[in-house]
């Protein structure tokens, strides 16, 4: 469906695992905008071809005349990368950098299926690192999560805080961070881990009960349906807009610095779920009602990132105000 790559000595060749997903497809868009050639590896278990549709027909999107930039491979990264990437590298040269976003994304699923989560989330990272080691990839960027922290005593949470994950999902994200550190120290594969807080924005799939709350609220409020808040709604989250997140991802991928670094990717501000629901209802014309249901088991009460490390190491800061990000999400 997508145009083949043009061989180029100067445009970096970047592999994006999970590149058809919510964050992945925005990452692909920004990498291409920055002049990279991109190979997407996705098994389409949650990723969607529609997220990459703009790269399937360049002329329709006014990109005609430029060199083809995106190649899409249907592959489960936890089965390894070598065979899948061999035809690409034979034709276009080696992969320069890898952004590893492919994952089993549900915390709840991980609790019921810890071994599947290990195979996909930890095993997938090891396969990426093995490929990077064998082919001298210049940078691996890994999508970690605030889930590595578990309950923390002090907020905003600092990267130096002790990590006590409360799910296999969080365990395997943390184990993956350790693997990055190990490969960087022992095999000299430069790596950066980014701990995402609550990412939201266009293309986030609202279809599961465990989808991001903003995708669910936006979907329901967009058609005047009722919103359900779990618990009293006074729990807080640090919601960070996907457009900001992918600036951090691409910045980390294209720099040779920030090796062995682990960084929070959040805004540094928290908002209650009550206030979020009210804002979304207001932005959609006030038709939806709000009801409360029982709180979720194991729910964290407050979550907010300390963000100065990413600013120091990457010059990155979230720039999108929540209301603006919500408006973009609702328009999409
Ligand atoms: C986020 C991540 C998760 C993991 C976890 C670590 C997302 C989408 N999920 O889970 O992957 O990293 O953090 O702690 O970023 N809520 C409602 N009504 C709804 C849906 C949700 O009230 O219809 C509440 C929910 O109870 C929670 C808040 O909204 O208090 C955010 O829920 P979420 O599922 O978007 O994200 P979270 O923080 O549980």
Boltz pocket constraint, residues with backbone or C-beta under 6 A from the ligand:
constraints:
  - pocket:
      binder: B
      contacts: [[A, 105], [A, 107], [A, 145], [A, 146], [A, 147], [A, 196], [A, 197], [A, 198], [A, 199], [A, 209], [A, 210], [A, 211], [A, 212], [A, 213], [A, 214], [A, 216], [A, 217], [A, 228], [A, 229], [A, 230], [A, 231], [A, 235], [A, 237], [A, 273], [A, 296], [A, 299], [A, 300]]
      max_distance: 6.0
